[in-house]
């Protein structure tokens, strides 16, 4: 197995989230690849929505 692939398979490397308008249209796409921000996801933390 390719070493780069095996190390990426065991950790979060990016996330993609979508914002939707009330009529169902996508209004924004957010891609996060910042390792500092992704640590919380990797650790399993959850956050309440405002």
DSSP file (Angstrom, degrees, kcal/mol; ACC not computed):
  #  RESIDUE AA STRUCTURE BP1 BP2  ACC     N-H-->O    O-->H-N    N-H-->O    O-->H-N    TCO  KAPPA ALPHA  PHI   PSI    X-CA   Y-CA   Z-CA
    1    1 A X              0   0    0      0, 0.0     2,-0.2     0, 0.0     3,-0.0   0.000 360.0 360.0 360.0 140.6    0.0    0.0    0.0
    2    2 A X     >  -     0   0    0      1,-0.1     4,-2.2     2,-0.0     5,-0.2  -0.448 360.0-138.2 -62.9 127.7    1.2    3.5   -0.8
    3    3 A X  H  > S+     0   0    0      1,-0.2     4,-2.1     2,-0.2     5,-0.2   0.886 101.5  52.8 -59.8 -42.6    2.5    5.1    2.4
    4    4 A X  H  > S+     0   0    0      1,-0.2     4,-1.8     2,-0.2    -1,-0.2   0.895 110.8  48.5 -60.8 -39.6    0.9    8.5    1.7
    5    5 A X  H  > S+     0   0    0      1,-0.2     4,-1.9     2,-0.2    -2,-0.2   0.919 110.0  50.5 -67.1 -43.2   -2.4    6.8    1.2
    6    6 A X  H  X S+     0   0    0     -4,-2.2     4,-0.5     1,-0.2    -2,-0.2   0.867 111.4  47.7 -67.2 -35.0   -2.2    4.8    4.4
    7    7 A X  H >< S+     0   0    0     -4,-2.1     3,-0.7     1,-0.2    -1,-0.2   0.878 112.9  48.6 -73.2 -35.1   -1.4    7.8    6.6
    8    8 A X  H >< S+     0   0    0     -4,-1.8     3,-1.3    -5,-0.2    -2,-0.2   0.810 102.5  63.6 -72.0 -28.8   -4.2    9.9    5.0
    9    9 A X  H 3< S+     0   0    0     -4,-1.9    -1,-0.2     1,-0.2    -2,-0.2   0.711 101.9  50.5 -68.9 -18.6   -6.7    7.1    5.5
   10   10 A X  T << S+     0   0    0     -3,-0.7     2,-0.3    -4,-0.5    -1,-0.2   0.331 111.4  45.2-103.5   8.1   -6.3    7.2    9.3
   11   11 A X  S <  S-     0   0    0     -3,-1.3     2,-0.4    -4,-0.1    31,-0.0  -0.982  85.8-100.2-147.6 158.6   -6.8   11.0    9.8
   12   12 A X        +     0   0    0     -2,-0.3     3,-0.1     1,-0.2    30,-0.1  -0.668  35.2 173.0 -78.0 125.9   -9.1   13.8    8.7
   13   13 A X        -     0   0    0     -2,-0.4     2,-0.3     1,-0.4    -1,-0.2   0.611  63.8 -11.6-109.4 -18.3   -7.4   15.8    5.9
   14   14 A X        -     0   0    0     24,-0.1    -1,-0.4     2,-0.0     2,-0.3  -0.965  54.8-146.3-169.6 161.9  -10.2   18.1    4.9
   15   15 A X  E     -A   32   0A   0     17,-2.0    17,-2.3    -2,-0.3     2,-0.4  -0.958   5.7-156.9-132.2 154.8  -14.0   18.8    5.4
   16   16 A X  E     +A   31   0A   0     -2,-0.3     2,-0.3    15,-0.2    15,-0.2  -0.996  14.5 178.7-131.5 127.7  -16.6   20.2    3.1
   17   17 A X  E     -A   30   0A   0     13,-2.5    13,-2.9    -2,-0.4     2,-0.4  -0.919  13.2-147.2-126.8 156.7  -19.8   21.8    4.3
   18   18 A X  E     -A   29   0A   0     -2,-0.3     2,-0.4    11,-0.2    11,-0.2  -0.945   3.7-148.5-124.7 141.9  -22.7   23.4    2.5
   19   19 A X  E     -A   28   0A   0      9,-2.5     8,-3.0    -2,-0.4     9,-1.2  -0.920  21.6-157.3-104.3 136.6  -25.0   26.3    3.4
   20   20 A X  E     -A   26   0A   0     -2,-0.4     6,-0.2     6,-0.3     2,-0.1  -0.915  11.5-133.1-119.0 142.0  -28.6   26.0    2.0
   21   21 A X    >   -     0   0    0      4,-3.2     3,-2.4    -2,-0.4     6,-0.0  -0.466  39.4-101.4 -78.3 160.7  -31.2   28.6    1.3
   22   22 A X  T 3  S+     0   0    0      1,-0.3    -1,-0.1    -2,-0.1    -2,-0.0   0.779 123.7  57.2 -56.4 -28.6  -34.7   27.9    2.5
   23   23 A X  T 3  S-     0   0    0      2,-0.1    -1,-0.3     1,-0.0    -3,-0.0   0.407 124.4-101.7 -86.7   4.7  -35.7   26.9   -1.0
   24   24 A X  S <  S+     0   0    0     -3,-2.4     2,-0.2     1,-0.3    -2,-0.1   0.341  76.0 137.5  98.1  -7.0  -33.0   24.2   -1.2
   25   25 A X        -     0   0    0      1,-0.1    -4,-3.2    -5,-0.1     2,-0.4  -0.479  59.5-115.4 -72.8 143.4  -30.4   26.1   -3.2
   26   26 A X  E     +A   20   0A   0     -6,-0.2    -6,-0.3    -2,-0.2     3,-0.1  -0.678  34.2 177.4 -75.7 126.9  -26.7   25.9   -2.1
   27   27 A X  E     +     0   0A   0     -8,-3.0     2,-0.3    -2,-0.4    -7,-0.2   0.625  62.9  10.3-106.8 -18.2  -25.6   29.3   -1.1
   28   28 A X  E     -A   19   0A   0     -9,-1.2    -9,-2.5     2,-0.0     2,-0.4  -0.981  54.0-154.2-159.0 148.7  -22.1   28.6    0.1
   29   29 A X  E     -A   18   0A   0     -2,-0.3     2,-0.5   -11,-0.2   -11,-0.2  -0.998  14.8-163.9-125.0 127.6  -19.5   25.8    0.1
   30   30 A X  E     -A   17   0A   0    -13,-2.9   -13,-2.5    -2,-0.4     2,-0.5  -0.957   5.0-172.5-117.1 123.5  -16.8   25.7    2.8
   31   31 A X  E     -A   16   0A   0     -2,-0.5     2,-0.5   -15,-0.2   -15,-0.2  -0.969   5.9-169.1-114.3 122.1  -13.7   23.6    2.4
   32   32 A X  E     +A   15   0A   0    -17,-2.3   -17,-2.0    -2,-0.5    -2,-0.0  -0.952  24.3 153.6-115.7 124.2  -11.5   23.4    5.5
   33   33 A X        +     0   0    0     -2,-0.5     2,-0.6   -19,-0.2    -1,-0.1   0.186  31.9 126.3-129.5  13.8   -8.0   21.9    5.3
   34   34 A X    >>  -     0   0    0      1,-0.2     4,-1.9     2,-0.0     3,-0.6  -0.654  53.5-147.7 -76.8 116.8   -6.3   23.8    8.2
   35   35 A X  H 3> S+     0   0    0     -2,-0.6     4,-1.1     1,-0.2    -1,-0.2   0.840  96.1  56.5 -56.9 -35.4   -4.8   21.1   10.5
   36   36 A X  H 34 S+     0   0    0      1,-0.2     4,-0.4     2,-0.2     3,-0.3   0.900 111.2  42.7 -63.7 -39.9   -5.4   23.2   13.6
   37   37 A X  H <4 S+     0   0    0     -3,-0.6     3,-0.5     1,-0.2     4,-0.5   0.792 111.6  55.4 -75.5 -28.2   -9.1   23.5   12.8
   38   38 A X  H  X S+     0   0    0     -4,-1.9     4,-2.3     1,-0.2     3,-0.3   0.664  86.2  80.4 -80.8 -16.4   -9.3   19.8   11.9
   39   39 A X  H  X S+     0   0    0     -4,-1.1     4,-2.1    -3,-0.3    -1,-0.2   0.875  89.0  55.4 -58.1 -38.3   -7.9   18.5   15.2
   40   40 A X  H  4>S+     0   0    0     -3,-0.5     5,-2.3    -4,-0.4     4,-0.5   0.885 108.9  47.2 -63.5 -38.0  -11.3   19.0   16.9
   41   41 A X  H >45S+     0   0    0     -4,-0.5     3,-1.2    -3,-0.3    -2,-0.2   0.927 111.5  50.2 -68.0 -45.0  -12.9   16.8   14.3
   42   42 A X  H 3<5S+     0   0    0     -4,-2.3    -2,-0.2     1,-0.3    -1,-0.2   0.843 109.3  52.3 -61.6 -33.7  -10.2   14.1   14.6
   43   43 A X  T 3<5S-     0   0    0     -4,-2.1    -1,-0.3    -5,-0.2    -2,-0.2   0.567 116.7-115.6 -80.5  -8.5  -10.6   14.1   18.4
   44   44 A X  T < 5 +     0   0    0     -3,-1.2    -3,-0.2    -4,-0.5    -2,-0.1   0.652  57.2 159.1  85.6  16.8  -14.4   13.6   18.1
   45   45 A X      < -     0   0    0     -5,-2.3     2,-0.3    -6,-0.2    -1,-0.2  -0.430  23.7-157.0 -70.8 146.1  -15.5   16.9   19.6
   46   46 A X        -     0   0    0     -2,-0.1     2,-0.4     0, 0.0    -5,-0.0  -0.926   2.3-157.0-122.2 152.7  -19.0   18.2   18.7
   47   47 A X        -     0   0    0     -2,-0.3     2,-0.2     0, 0.0    -2,-0.0  -0.978  19.9-116.6-131.7 140.3  -20.2   21.8   18.9
   48   48 A X        -     0   0    0     -2,-0.4     2,-0.2     1,-0.1     0, 0.0  -0.482  32.0-117.1 -73.4 144.3  -23.7   23.2   19.2
   49   49 A X              0   0    0     -2,-0.2    -1,-0.1     1,-0.1     0, 0.0  -0.588 360.0 360.0 -79.1 144.2  -25.1   25.2   16.4
   50   50 A X              0   0    0     -2,-0.2    -1,-0.1     0, 0.0    -2,-0.0   0.519 360.0 360.0 -68.6 360.0  -25.9   28.8   17.2
